[in-house]
Amino acid sequence: AEGILRMEAEAVGEAACKLASRHGLGKLFIHTREFVLAVFKPGNSGGSGISDEGEISGKWEDKESPALLKAAEKNLDAMGFGLRCAGAYAASGRLEGREFVEKEASKLQESLFGRKQLQLFLEAFDGETCGHGAFALMEGYLICILPTLLSKSPITTVGLGDTLTAGAFLRGLELDVQT
């Protein structure tokens, strides 16, 4: 419990995996000020819009499997877009399309604490880096983590979790249509 109170990625990841496993959840998405973490059953979109249907389920035990890497890349891409949406919204109080989101997000700073937690996550779960994030396997679940983007002077903090989740869901749908 202490690790969760200190927002340690290892403790949050372990708790999320246990919670998802205990309740048979296909996906669990956790956002903090410093990092976002998603736990999901590979091969199950879990209502996220990120579908891995048609992949061979036996490949999910090998963290070097191309199917697993593809699932992690898709999930981290979607999470990253959600983070950029939330960051742009925090900094400006507006969301005016993709170009606006990308421009505003490029001005933000990555959370240093979140980056440190990502490094600790890699060590704790014997994870793999992937783009700006990382992933690992635990108890049959794929765990993905990304540091957040922080605004030095946010205009709003209300609705950031909803914005993050909606952006990740939207990007997940886009990625599903592309594959």
MODELLER restraints for C-alpha pairs under 7 A, 6 or more apart:
rsr = mdl.restraints
at = mdl.atoms
rsr.add(forms.Gaussian(group=physical.xy_distance, feature=features.Distance(at['CA:3:A'], at['CA:11:A']), mean=5.24, stdev=0.5))
rsr.add(forms.Gaussian(group=physical.xy_distance, feature=features.Distance(at['CA:4:A'], at['CA:11:A']), mean=5.50, stdev=0.5))
rsr.add(forms.Gaussian(group=physical.xy_distance, feature=features.Distance(at['CA:4:A'], at['CA:12:A']), mean=5.61, stdev=0.5))
rsr.add(forms.Gaussian(group=physical.xy_distance, feature=features.Distance(at['CA:8:A'], at['CA:117:A']), mean=6.45, stdev=0.5))
rsr.add(forms.Gaussian(group=physical.xy_distance, feature=features.Distance(at['CA:9:A'], at['CA:117:A']), mean=5.55, stdev=0.5))
rsr.add(forms.Gaussian(group=physical.xy_distance, feature=features.Distance(at['CA:9:A'], at['CA:121:A']), mean=5.87, stdev=0.5))
rsr.add(forms.Gaussian(group=physical.xy_distance, feature=features.Distance(at['CA:10:A'], at['CA:121:A']), mean=5.54, stdev=0.5))
rsr.add(forms.Gaussian(group=physical.xy_distance, feature=features.Distance(at['CA:10:A'], at['CA:124:A']), mean=6.34, stdev=0.5))
rsr.add(forms.Gaussian(group=physical.xy_distance, feature=features.Distance(at['CA:16:A'], at['CA:28:A']), mean=6.98, stdev=0.5))
rsr.add(forms.Gaussian(group=physical.xy_distance, feature=features.Distance(at['CA:16:A'], at['CA:39:A']), mean=6.72, stdev=0.5))
rsr.add(forms.Gaussian(group=physical.xy_distance, feature=features.Distance(at['CA:17:A'], at['CA:39:A']), mean=6.42, stdev=0.5))
rsr.add(forms.Gaussian(group=physical.xy_distance, feature=features.Distance(at['CA:17:A'], at['CA:141:A']), mean=6.85, stdev=0.5))
rsr.add(forms.Gaussian(group=physical.xy_distance, feature=features.Distance(at['CA:20:A'], at['CA:28:A']), mean=6.54, stdev=0.5))
rsr.add(forms.Gaussian(group=physical.xy_distance, feature=features.Distance(at['CA:26:A'], at['CA:40:A']), mean=5.44, stdev=0.5))
rsr.add(forms.Gaussian(group=physical.xy_distance, feature=features.Distance(at['CA:26:A'], at['CA:41:A']), mean=5.34, stdev=0.5))
rsr.add(forms.Gaussian(group=physical.xy_distance, feature=features.Distance(at['CA:26:A'], at['CA:44:A']), mean=6.10, stdev=0.5))
rsr.add(forms.Gaussian(group=physical.xy_distance, feature=features.Distance(at['CA:26:A'], at['CA:45:A']), mean=6.97, stdev=0.5))
rsr.add(forms.Gaussian(group=physical.xy_distance, feature=features.Distance(at['CA:26:A'], at['CA:46:A']), mean=4.20, stdev=0.5))
rsr.add(forms.Gaussian(group=physical.xy_distance, feature=features.Distance(at['CA:27:A'], at['CA:39:A']), mean=5.58, stdev=0.5))
rsr.add(forms.Gaussian(group=physical.xy_distance, feature=features.Distance(at['CA:27:A'], at['CA:40:A']), mean=4.12, stdev=0.5))
rsr.add(forms.Gaussian(group=physical.xy_distance, feature=features.Distance(at['CA:27:A'], at['CA:41:A']), mean=6.54, stdev=0.5))
rsr.add(forms.Gaussian(group=physical.xy_distance, feature=features.Distance(at['CA:27:A'], at['CA:46:A']), mean=4.85, stdev=0.5))
rsr.add(forms.Gaussian(group=physical.xy_distance, feature=features.Distance(at['CA:28:A'], at['CA:38:A']), mean=5.70, stdev=0.5))
rsr.add(forms.Gaussian(group=physical.xy_distance, feature=features.Distance(at['CA:28:A'], at['CA:39:A']), mean=5.15, stdev=0.5))
rsr.add(forms.Gaussian(group=physical.xy_distance, feature=features.Distance(at['CA:28:A'], at['CA:40:A']), mean=6.31, stdev=0.5))
rsr.add(forms.Gaussian(group=physical.xy_distance, feature=features.Distance(at['CA:29:A'], at['CA:37:A']), mean=6.04, stdev=0.5))
rsr.add(forms.Gaussian(group=physical.xy_distance, feature=features.Distance(at['CA:29:A'], at['CA:38:A']), mean=4.43, stdev=0.5))
rsr.add(forms.Gaussian(group=physical.xy_distance, feature=features.Distance(at['CA:29:A'], at['CA:39:A']), mean=6.46, stdev=0.5))
rsr.add(forms.Gaussian(group=physical.xy_distance, feature=features.Distance(at['CA:30:A'], at['CA:36:A']), mean=5.70, stdev=0.5))
rsr.add(forms.Gaussian(group=physical.xy_distance, feature=features.Distance(at['CA:30:A'], at['CA:37:A']), mean=5.18, stdev=0.5))
rsr.add(forms.Gaussian(group=physical.xy_distance, feature=features.Distance(at['CA:30:A'], at['CA:38:A']), mean=6.12, stdev=0.5))
rsr.add(forms.Gaussian(group=physical.xy_distance, feature=features.Distance(at['CA:31:A'], at['CA:37:A']), mean=6.38, stdev=0.5))
rsr.add(forms.Gaussian(group=physical.xy_distance, feature=features.Distance(at['CA:31:A'], at['CA:161:A']), mean=6.84, stdev=0.5))
rsr.add(forms.Gaussian(group=physical.xy_distance, feature=features.Distance(at['CA:33:A'], at['CA:148:A']), mean=6.81, stdev=0.5))
rsr.add(forms.Gaussian(group=physical.xy_distance, feature=features.Distance(at['CA:34:A'], at['CA:111:A']), mean=5.66, stdev=0.5))
rsr.add(forms.Gaussian(group=physical.xy_distance, feature=features.Distance(at['CA:34:A'], at['CA:113:A']), mean=6.20, stdev=0.5))
rsr.add(forms.Gaussian(group=physical.xy_distance, feature=features.Distance(at['CA:34:A'], at['CA:114:A']), mean=4.61, stdev=0.5))
rsr.add(forms.Gaussian(group=physical.xy_distance, feature=features.Distance(at['CA:34:A'], at['CA:147:A']), mean=5.92, stdev=0.5))
rsr.add(forms.Gaussian(group=physical.xy_distance, feature=features.Distance(at['CA:34:A'], at['CA:148:A']), mean=5.25, stdev=0.5))
rsr.add(forms.Gaussian(group=physical.xy_distance, feature=features.Distance(at['CA:35:A'], at['CA:114:A']), mean=4.98, stdev=0.5))
rsr.add(forms.Gaussian(group=physical.xy_distance, feature=features.Distance(at['CA:35:A'], at['CA:145:A']), mean=6.88, stdev=0.5))
rsr.add(forms.Gaussian(group=physical.xy_distance, feature=features.Distance(at['CA:35:A'], at['CA:146:A']), mean=5.57, stdev=0.5))
rsr.add(forms.Gaussian(group=physical.xy_distance, feature=features.Distance(at['CA:35:A'], at['CA:147:A']), mean=4.15, stdev=0.5))
rsr.add(forms.Gaussian(group=physical.xy_distance, feature=features.Distance(at['CA:35:A'], at['CA:148:A']), mean=4.79, stdev=0.5))
rsr.add(forms.Gaussian(group=physical.xy_distance, feature=features.Distance(at['CA:36:A'], at['CA:145:A']), mean=5.67, stdev=0.5))
rsr.add(forms.Gaussian(group=physical.xy_distance, feature=features.Distance(at['CA:36:A'], at['CA:146:A']), mean=5.48, stdev=0.5))
rsr.add(forms.Gaussian(group=physical.xy_distance, feature=features.Distance(at['CA:36:A'], at['CA:147:A']), mean=6.42, stdev=0.5))
rsr.add(forms.Gaussian(group=physical.xy_distance, feature=features.Distance(at['CA:36:A'], at['CA:148:A']), mean=6.66, stdev=0.5))
rsr.add(forms.Gaussian(group=physical.xy_distance, feature=features.Distance(at['CA:37:A'], at['CA:143:A']), mean=6.91, stdev=0.5))
rsr.add(forms.Gaussian(group=physical.xy_distance, feature=features.Distance(at['CA:37:A'], at['CA:144:A']), mean=5.54, stdev=0.5))
rsr.add(forms.Gaussian(group=physical.xy_distance, feature=features.Distance(at['CA:37:A'], at['CA:145:A']), mean=4.44, stdev=0.5))
rsr.add(forms.Gaussian(group=physical.xy_distance, feature=features.Distance(at['CA:37:A'], at['CA:146:A']), mean=6.69, stdev=0.5))
rsr.add(forms.Gaussian(group=physical.xy_distance, feature=features.Distance(at['CA:38:A'], at['CA:143:A']), mean=5.64, stdev=0.5))
rsr.add(forms.Gaussian(group=physical.xy_distance, feature=features.Distance(at['CA:38:A'], at['CA:144:A']), mean=5.21, stdev=0.5))
rsr.add(forms.Gaussian(group=physical.xy_distance, feature=features.Distance(at['CA:38:A'], at['CA:145:A']), mean=6.59, stdev=0.5))
rsr.add(forms.Gaussian(group=physical.xy_distance, feature=features.Distance(at['CA:39:A'], at['CA:141:A']), mean=6.20, stdev=0.5))
rsr.add(forms.Gaussian(group=physical.xy_distance, feature=features.Distance(at['CA:39:A'], at['CA:142:A']), mean=5.64, stdev=0.5))
rsr.add(forms.Gaussian(group=physical.xy_distance, feature=features.Distance(at['CA:39:A'], at['CA:143:A']), mean=4.46, stdev=0.5))
rsr.add(forms.Gaussian(group=physical.xy_distance, feature=features.Distance(at['CA:39:A'], at['CA:144:A']), mean=6.52, stdev=0.5))
rsr.add(forms.Gaussian(group=physical.xy_distance, feature=features.Distance(at['CA:40:A'], at['CA:141:A']), mean=5.35, stdev=0.5))
rsr.add(forms.Gaussian(group=physical.xy_distance, feature=features.Distance(at['CA:40:A'], at['CA:142:A']), mean=5.39, stdev=0.5))
rsr.add(forms.Gaussian(group=physical.xy_distance, feature=features.Distance(at['CA:40:A'], at['CA:143:A']), mean=6.63, stdev=0.5))
rsr.add(forms.Gaussian(group=physical.xy_distance, feature=features.Distance(at['CA:41:A'], at['CA:140:A']), mean=6.70, stdev=0.5))
rsr.add(forms.Gaussian(group=physical.xy_distance, feature=features.Distance(at['CA:41:A'], at['CA:141:A']), mean=4.80, stdev=0.5))
rsr.add(forms.Gaussian(group=physical.xy_distance, feature=features.Distance(at['CA:41:A'], at['CA:142:A']), mean=6.18, stdev=0.5))
rsr.add(forms.Gaussian(group=physical.xy_distance, feature=features.Distance(at['CA:42:A'], at['CA:52:A']), mean=6.92, stdev=0.5))
rsr.add(forms.Gaussian(group=physical.xy_distance, feature=features.Distance(at['CA:42:A'], at['CA:60:A']), mean=6.66, stdev=0.5))
rsr.add(forms.Gaussian(group=physical.xy_distance, feature=features.Distance(at['CA:42:A'], at['CA:71:A']), mean=6.95, stdev=0.5))
rsr.add(forms.Gaussian(group=physical.xy_distance, feature=features.Distance(at['CA:42:A'], at['CA:141:A']), mean=6.70, stdev=0.5))
rsr.add(forms.Gaussian(group=physical.xy_distance, feature=features.Distance(at['CA:42:A'], at['CA:142:A']), mean=6.42, stdev=0.5))
rsr.add(forms.Gaussian(group=physical.xy_distance, feature=features.Distance(at['CA:43:A'], at['CA:51:A']), mean=6.83, stdev=0.5))
rsr.add(forms.Gaussian(group=physical.xy_distance, feature=features.Distance(at['CA:43:A'], at['CA:52:A']), mean=4.63, stdev=0.5))
rsr.add(forms.Gaussian(group=physical.xy_distance, feature=features.Distance(at['CA:43:A'], at['CA:53:A']), mean=5.62, stdev=0.5))
rsr.add(forms.Gaussian(group=physical.xy_distance, feature=features.Distance(at['CA:43:A'], at['CA:55:A']), mean=6.43, stdev=0.5))
rsr.add(forms.Gaussian(group=physical.xy_distance, feature=features.Distance(at['CA:43:A'], at['CA:57:A']), mean=6.63, stdev=0.5))
rsr.add(forms.Gaussian(group=physical.xy_distance, feature=features.Distance(at['CA:44:A'], at['CA:51:A']), mean=6.37, stdev=0.5))
rsr.add(forms.Gaussian(group=physical.xy_distance, feature=features.Distance(at['CA:44:A'], at['CA:52:A']), mean=6.38, stdev=0.5))
rsr.add(forms.Gaussian(group=physical.xy_distance, feature=features.Distance(at['CA:45:A'], at['CA:51:A']), mean=4.35, stdev=0.5))
rsr.add(forms.Gaussian(group=physical.xy_distance, feature=features.Distance(at['CA:45:A'], at['CA:52:A']), mean=6.49, stdev=0.5))
rsr.add(forms.Gaussian(group=physical.xy_distance, feature=features.Distance(at['CA:48:A'], at['CA:169:A']), mean=5.65, stdev=0.5))
rsr.add(forms.Gaussian(group=physical.xy_distance, feature=features.Distance(at['CA:48:A'], at['CA:172:A']), mean=6.75, stdev=0.5))
rsr.add(forms.Gaussian(group=physical.xy_distance, feature=features.Distance(at['CA:49:A'], at['CA:169:A']), mean=5.74, stdev=0.5))
rsr.add(forms.Gaussian(group=physical.xy_distance, feature=features.Distance(at['CA:49:A'], at['CA:172:A']), mean=4.85, stdev=0.5))
rsr.add(forms.Gaussian(group=physical.xy_distance, feature=features.Distance(at['CA:49:A'], at['CA:173:A']), mean=4.71, stdev=0.5))
rsr.add(forms.Gaussian(group=physical.xy_distance, feature=features.Distance(at['CA:49:A'], at['CA:176:A']), mean=6.94, stdev=0.5))
rsr.add(forms.Gaussian(group=physical.xy_distance, feature=features.Distance(at['CA:50:A'], at['CA:75:A']), mean=6.77, stdev=0.5))
rsr.add(forms.Gaussian(group=physical.xy_distance, feature=features.Distance(at['CA:50:A'], at['CA:172:A']), mean=4.63, stdev=0.5))
rsr.add(forms.Gaussian(group=physical.xy_distance, feature=features.Distance(at['CA:50:A'], at['CA:173:A']), mean=6.25, stdev=0.5))
rsr.add(forms.Gaussian(group=physical.xy_distance, feature=features.Distance(at['CA:50:A'], at['CA:176:A']), mean=6.00, stdev=0.5))
rsr.add(forms.Gaussian(group=physical.xy_distance, feature=features.Distance(at['CA:51:A'], at['CA:176:A']), mean=6.10, stdev=0.5))
rsr.add(forms.Gaussian(group=physical.xy_distance, feature=features.Distance(at['CA:52:A'], at['CA:71:A']), mean=6.69, stdev=0.5))
rsr.add(forms.Gaussian(group=physical.xy_distance, feature=features.Distance(at['CA:55:A'], at['CA:67:A']), mean=6.75, stdev=0.5))
rsr.add(forms.Gaussian(group=physical.xy_distance, feature=features.Distance(at['CA:59:A'], at['CA:65:A']), mean=6.09, stdev=0.5))
rsr.add(forms.Gaussian(group=physical.xy_distance, feature=features.Distance(at['CA:59:A'], at['CA:67:A']), mean=6.70, stdev=0.5))
rsr.add(forms.Gaussian(group=physical.xy_distance, feature=features.Distance(at['CA:60:A'], at['CA:68:A']), mean=5.88, stdev=0.5))
rsr.add(forms.Gaussian(group=physical.xy_distance, feature=features.Distance(at['CA:63:A'], at['CA:137:A']), mean=6.84, stdev=0.5))
rsr.add(forms.Gaussian(group=physical.xy_distance, feature=features.Distance(at['CA:72:A'], at['CA:135:A']), mean=6.51, stdev=0.5))
rsr.add(forms.Gaussian(group=physical.xy_distance, feature=features.Distance(at['CA:72:A'], at['CA:144:A']), mean=6.79, stdev=0.5))
rsr.add(forms.Gaussian(group=physical.xy_distance, feature=features.Distance(at['CA:73:A'], at['CA:130:A']), mean=6.73, stdev=0.5))
rsr.add(forms.Gaussian(group=physical.xy_distance, feature=features.Distance(at['CA:74:A'], at['CA:175:A']), mean=6.97, stdev=0.5))
rsr.add(forms.Gaussian(group=physical.xy_distance, feature=features.Distance(at['CA:76:A'], at['CA:133:A']), mean=6.77, stdev=0.5))
rsr.add(forms.Gaussian(group=physical.xy_distance, feature=features.Distance(at['CA:76:A'], at['CA:144:A']), mean=6.60, stdev=0.5))
rsr.add(forms.Gaussian(group=physical.xy_distance, feature=features.Distance(at['CA:78:A'], at['CA:168:A']), mean=4.49, stdev=0.5))
rsr.add(forms.Gaussian(group=physical.xy_distance, feature=features.Distance(at['CA:78:A'], at['CA:169:A']), mean=6.92, stdev=0.5))
rsr.add(forms.Gaussian(group=physical.xy_distance, feature=features.Distance(at['CA:78:A'], at['CA:171:A']), mean=4.91, stdev=0.5))
rsr.add(forms.Gaussian(group=physical.xy_distance, feature=features.Distance(at['CA:78:A'], at['CA:172:A']), mean=5.23, stdev=0.5))
rsr.add(forms.Gaussian(group=physical.xy_distance, feature=features.Distance(at['CA:79:A'], at['CA:168:A']), mean=4.91, stdev=0.5))
rsr.add(forms.Gaussian(group=physical.xy_distance, feature=features.Distance(at['CA:81:A'], at['CA:167:A']), mean=6.03, stdev=0.5))
rsr.add(forms.Gaussian(group=physical.xy_distance, feature=features.Distance(at['CA:81:A'], at['CA:168:A']), mean=5.91, stdev=0.5))
rsr.add(forms.Gaussian(group=physical.xy_distance, feature=features.Distance(at['CA:81:A'], at['CA:171:A']), mean=6.62, stdev=0.5))
rsr.add(forms.Gaussian(group=physical.xy_distance, feature=features.Distance(at['CA:82:A'], at['CA:163:A']), mean=6.89, stdev=0.5))
rsr.add(forms.Gaussian(group=physical.xy_distance, feature=features.Distance(at['CA:82:A'], at['CA:164:A']), mean=4.18, stdev=0.5))
rsr.add(forms.Gaussian(group=physical.xy_distance, feature=features.Distance(at['CA:82:A'], at['CA:165:A']), mean=6.12, stdev=0.5))
rsr.add(forms.Gaussian(group=physical.xy_distance, feature=features.Distance(at['CA:82:A'], at['CA:166:A']), mean=6.82, stdev=0.5))
rsr.add(forms.Gaussian(group=physical.xy_distance, feature=features.Distance(at['CA:82:A'], at['CA:167:A']), mean=4.00, stdev=0.5))
rsr.add(forms.Gaussian(group=physical.xy_distance, feature=features.Distance(at['CA:82:A'], at['CA:168:A']), mean=4.25, stdev=0.5))
rsr.add(forms.Gaussian(group=physical.xy_distance, feature=features.Distance(at['CA:83:A'], at['CA:148:A']), mean=6.30, stdev=0.5))
rsr.add(forms.Gaussian(group=physical.xy_distance, feature=features.Distance(at['CA:83:A'], at['CA:149:A']), mean=6.66, stdev=0.5))
rsr.add(forms.Gaussian(group=physical.xy_distance, feature=features.Distance(at['CA:83:A'], at['CA:164:A']), mean=5.46, stdev=0.5))
rsr.add(forms.Gaussian(group=physical.xy_distance, feature=features.Distance(at['CA:84:A'], at['CA:101:A']), mean=6.44, stdev=0.5))
rsr.add(forms.Gaussian(group=physical.xy_distance, feature=features.Distance(at['CA:84:A'], at['CA:102:A']), mean=6.80, stdev=0.5))
rsr.add(forms.Gaussian(group=physical.xy_distance, feature=features.Distance(at['CA:84:A'], at['CA:105:A']), mean=5.22, stdev=0.5))
rsr.add(forms.Gaussian(group=physical.xy_distance, feature=features.Distance(at['CA:85:A'], at['CA:101:A']), mean=5.75, stdev=0.5))
rsr.add(forms.Gaussian(group=physical.xy_distance, feature=features.Distance(at['CA:85:A'], at['CA:163:A']), mean=6.45, stdev=0.5))
rsr.add(forms.Gaussian(group=physical.xy_distance, feature=features.Distance(at['CA:85:A'], at['CA:164:A']), mean=6.22, stdev=0.5))
rsr.add(forms.Gaussian(group=physical.xy_distance, feature=features.Distance(at['CA:85:A'], at['CA:167:A']), mean=6.13, stdev=0.5))
rsr.add(forms.Gaussian(group=physical.xy_distance, feature=features.Distance(at['CA:86:A'], at['CA:160:A']), mean=5.23, stdev=0.5))
rsr.add(forms.Gaussian(group=physical.xy_distance, feature=features.Distance(at['CA:86:A'], at['CA:163:A']), mean=5.31, stdev=0.5))
rsr.add(forms.Gaussian(group=physical.xy_distance, feature=features.Distance(at['CA:86:A'], at['CA:164:A']), mean=5.02, stdev=0.5))
rsr.add(forms.Gaussian(group=physical.xy_distance, feature=features.Distance(at['CA:87:A'], at['CA:105:A']), mean=5.90, stdev=0.5))
rsr.add(forms.Gaussian(group=physical.xy_distance, feature=features.Distance(at['CA:87:A'], at['CA:149:A']), mean=5.73, stdev=0.5))
rsr.add(forms.Gaussian(group=physical.xy_distance, feature=features.Distance(at['CA:87:A'], at['CA:150:A']), mean=6.41, stdev=0.5))
rsr.add(forms.Gaussian(group=physical.xy_distance, feature=features.Distance(at['CA:87:A'], at['CA:151:A']), mean=6.81, stdev=0.5))
rsr.add(forms.Gaussian(group=physical.xy_distance, feature=features.Distance(at['CA:88:A'], at['CA:101:A']), mean=5.51, stdev=0.5))
rsr.add(forms.Gaussian(group=physical.xy_distance, feature=features.Distance(at['CA:88:A'], at['CA:104:A']), mean=5.10, stdev=0.5))
rsr.add(forms.Gaussian(group=physical.xy_distance, feature=features.Distance(at['CA:88:A'], at['CA:105:A']), mean=5.16, stdev=0.5))
rsr.add(forms.Gaussian(group=physical.xy_distance, feature=features.Distance(at['CA:89:A'], at['CA:95:A']), mean=5.88, stdev=0.5))
rsr.add(forms.Gaussian(group=physical.xy_distance, feature=features.Distance(at['CA:90:A'], at['CA:151:A']), mean=6.86, stdev=0.5))
rsr.add(forms.Gaussian(group=physical.xy_distance, feature=features.Distance(at['CA:90:A'], at['CA:154:A']), mean=5.05, stdev=0.5))
rsr.add(forms.Gaussian(group=physical.xy_distance, feature=features.Distance(at['CA:90:A'], at['CA:155:A']), mean=5.66, stdev=0.5))
rsr.add(forms.Gaussian(group=physical.xy_distance, feature=features.Distance(at['CA:90:A'], at['CA:156:A']), mean=5.02, stdev=0.5))
rsr.add(forms.Gaussian(group=physical.xy_distance, feature=features.Distance(at['CA:90:A'], at['CA:157:A']), mean=5.83, stdev=0.5))
rsr.add(forms.Gaussian(group=physical.xy_distance, feature=features.Distance(at['CA:90:A'], at['CA:160:A']), mean=6.95, stdev=0.5))
rsr.add(forms.Gaussian(group=physical.xy_distance, feature=features.Distance(at['CA:91:A'], at['CA:151:A']), mean=5.60, stdev=0.5))
rsr.add(forms.Gaussian(group=physical.xy_distance, feature=features.Distance(at['CA:91:A'], at['CA:153:A']), mean=6.76, stdev=0.5))
rsr.add(forms.Gaussian(group=physical.xy_distance, feature=features.Distance(at['CA:91:A'], at['CA:154:A']), mean=4.68, stdev=0.5))
rsr.add(forms.Gaussian(group=physical.xy_distance, feature=features.Distance(at['CA:91:A'], at['CA:155:A']), mean=5.56, stdev=0.5))
rsr.add(forms.Gaussian(group=physical.xy_distance, feature=features.Distance(at['CA:92:A'], at['CA:155:A']), mean=6.04, stdev=0.5))
rsr.add(forms.Gaussian(group=physical.xy_distance, feature=features.Distance(at['CA:93:A'], at['CA:155:A']), mean=5.73, stdev=0.5))
rsr.add(forms.Gaussian(group=physical.xy_distance, feature=features.Distance(at['CA:93:A'], at['CA:156:A']), mean=6.02, stdev=0.5))
rsr.add(forms.Gaussian(group=physical.xy_distance, feature=features.Distance(at['CA:95:A'], at['CA:101:A']), mean=6.55, stdev=0.5))
rsr.add(forms.Gaussian(group=physical.xy_distance, feature=features.Distance(at['CA:108:A'], at['CA:149:A']), mean=5.78, stdev=0.5))
rsr.add(forms.Gaussian(group=physical.xy_distance, feature=features.Distance(at['CA:108:A'], at['CA:150:A']), mean=5.69, stdev=0.5))
rsr.add(forms.Gaussian(group=physical.xy_distance, feature=features.Distance(at['CA:108:A'], at['CA:151:A']), mean=5.56, stdev=0.5))
rsr.add(forms.Gaussian(group=physical.xy_distance, feature=features.Distance(at['CA:109:A'], at['CA:149:A']), mean=5.43, stdev=0.5))
rsr.add(forms.Gaussian(group=physical.xy_distance, feature=features.Distance(at['CA:109:A'], at['CA:150:A']), mean=5.25, stdev=0.5))
rsr.add(forms.Gaussian(group=physical.xy_distance, feature=features.Distance(at['CA:109:A'], at['CA:151:A']), mean=6.70, stdev=0.5))
rsr.add(forms.Gaussian(group=physical.xy_distance, feature=features.Distance(at['CA:110:A'], at['CA:147:A']), mean=6.40, stdev=0.5))
rsr.add(forms.Gaussian(group=physical.xy_distance, feature=features.Distance(at['CA:110:A'], at['CA:148:A']), mean=5.83, stdev=0.5))
rsr.add(forms.Gaussian(group=physical.xy_distance, feature=features.Distance(at['CA:110:A'], at['CA:149:A']), mean=4.46, stdev=0.5))
rsr.add(forms.Gaussian(group=physical.xy_distance, feature=features.Distance(at['CA:110:A'], at['CA:150:A']), mean=6.03, stdev=0.5))
rsr.add(forms.Gaussian(group=physical.xy_distance, feature=features.Distance(at['CA:111:A'], at['CA:147:A']), mean=5.80, stdev=0.5))
rsr.add(forms.Gaussian(group=physical.xy_distance, feature=features.Distance(at['CA:111:A'], at['CA:148:A']), mean=5.52, stdev=0.5))
rsr.add(forms.Gaussian(group=physical.xy_distance, feature=features.Distance(at['CA:111:A'], at['CA:149:A']), mean=5.85, stdev=0.5))
rsr.add(forms.Gaussian(group=physical.xy_distance, feature=features.Distance(at['CA:111:A'], at['CA:150:A']), mean=6.11, stdev=0.5))
rsr.add(forms.Gaussian(group=physical.xy_distance, feature=features.Distance(at['CA:114:A'], at['CA:147:A']), mean=4.37, stdev=0.5))
rsr.add(forms.Gaussian(group=physical.xy_distance, feature=features.Distance(at['CA:114:A'], at['CA:148:A']), mean=6.52, stdev=0.5))
rsr.add(forms.Gaussian(group=physical.xy_distance, feature=features.Distance(at['CA:115:A'], at['CA:147:A']), mean=5.44, stdev=0.5))
rsr.add(forms.Gaussian(group=physical.xy_distance, feature=features.Distance(at['CA:118:A'], at['CA:134:A']), mean=6.94, stdev=0.5))
rsr.add(forms.Gaussian(group=physical.xy_distance, feature=features.Distance(at['CA:118:A'], at['CA:145:A']), mean=6.68, stdev=0.5))
rsr.add(forms.Gaussian(group=physical.xy_distance, feature=features.Distance(at['CA:118:A'], at['CA:146:A']), mean=6.96, stdev=0.5))
rsr.add(forms.Gaussian(group=physical.xy_distance, feature=features.Distance(at['CA:122:A'], at['CA:128:A']), mean=6.45, stdev=0.5))
rsr.add(forms.Gaussian(group=physical.xy_distance, feature=features.Distance(at['CA:125:A'], at['CA:136:A']), mean=5.98, stdev=0.5))
rsr.add(forms.Gaussian(group=physical.xy_distance, feature=features.Distance(at['CA:126:A'], at['CA:136:A']), mean=6.69, stdev=0.5))
rsr.add(forms.Gaussian(group=physical.xy_distance, feature=features.Distance(at['CA:127:A'], at['CA:134:A']), mean=6.60, stdev=0.5))
rsr.add(forms.Gaussian(group=physical.xy_distance, feature=features.Distance(at['CA:127:A'], at['CA:135:A']), mean=5.45, stdev=0.5))
rsr.add(forms.Gaussian(group=physical.xy_distance, feature=features.Distance(at['CA:127:A'], at['CA:136:A']), mean=4.30, stdev=0.5))
rsr.add(forms.Gaussian(group=physical.xy_distance, feature=features.Distance(at['CA:128:A'], at['CA:134:A']), mean=5.47, stdev=0.5))
rsr.add(forms.Gaussian(group=physical.xy_distance, feature=features.Distance(at['CA:128:A'], at['CA:135:A']), mean=5.46, stdev=0.5))
rsr.add(forms.Gaussian(group=physical.xy_distance, feature=features.Distance(at['CA:128:A'], at['CA:136:A']), mean=6.30, stdev=0.5))
rsr.add(forms.Gaussian(group=physical.xy_distance, feature=features.Distance(at['CA:129:A'], at['CA:135:A']), mean=6.48, stdev=0.5))
rsr.add(forms.Gaussian(group=physical.xy_distance, feature=features.Distance(at['CA:132:A'], at['CA:146:A']), mean=6.68, stdev=0.5))
rsr.add(forms.Gaussian(group=physical.xy_distance, feature=features.Distance(at['CA:133:A'], at['CA:145:A']), mean=5.57, stdev=0.5))
rsr.add(forms.Gaussian(group=physical.xy_distance, feature=features.Distance(at['CA:133:A'], at['CA:146:A']), mean=4.55, stdev=0.5))
rsr.add(forms.Gaussian(group=physical.xy_distance, feature=features.Distance(at['CA:134:A'], at['CA:144:A']), mean=5.73, stdev=0.5))
rsr.add(forms.Gaussian(group=physical.xy_distance, feature=features.Distance(at['CA:134:A'], at['CA:145:A']), mean=5.48, stdev=0.5))
rsr.add(forms.Gaussian(group=physical.xy_distance, feature=features.Distance(at['CA:134:A'], at['CA:146:A']), mean=6.84, stdev=0.5))
rsr.add(forms.Gaussian(group=physical.xy_distance, feature=features.Distance(at['CA:135:A'], at['CA:142:A']), mean=6.79, stdev=0.5))
rsr.add(forms.Gaussian(group=physical.xy_distance, feature=features.Distance(at['CA:135:A'], at['CA:143:A']), mean=5.34, stdev=0.5))
rsr.add(forms.Gaussian(group=physical.xy_distance, feature=features.Distance(at['CA:135:A'], at['CA:144:A']), mean=4.33, stdev=0.5))
rsr.add(forms.Gaussian(group=physical.xy_distance, feature=features.Distance(at['CA:135:A'], at['CA:145:A']), mean=6.37, stdev=0.5))
rsr.add(forms.Gaussian(group=physical.xy_distance, feature=features.Distance(at['CA:136:A'], at['CA:142:A']), mean=5.82, stdev=0.5))
rsr.add(forms.Gaussian(group=physical.xy_distance, feature=features.Distance(at['CA:136:A'], at['CA:143:A']), mean=5.26, stdev=0.5))
rsr.add(forms.Gaussian(group=physical.xy_distance, feature=features.Distance(at['CA:136:A'], at['CA:144:A']), mean=6.74, stdev=0.5))
rsr.add(forms.Gaussian(group=physical.xy_distance, feature=features.Distance(at['CA:137:A'], at['CA:143:A']), mean=6.13, stdev=0.5))
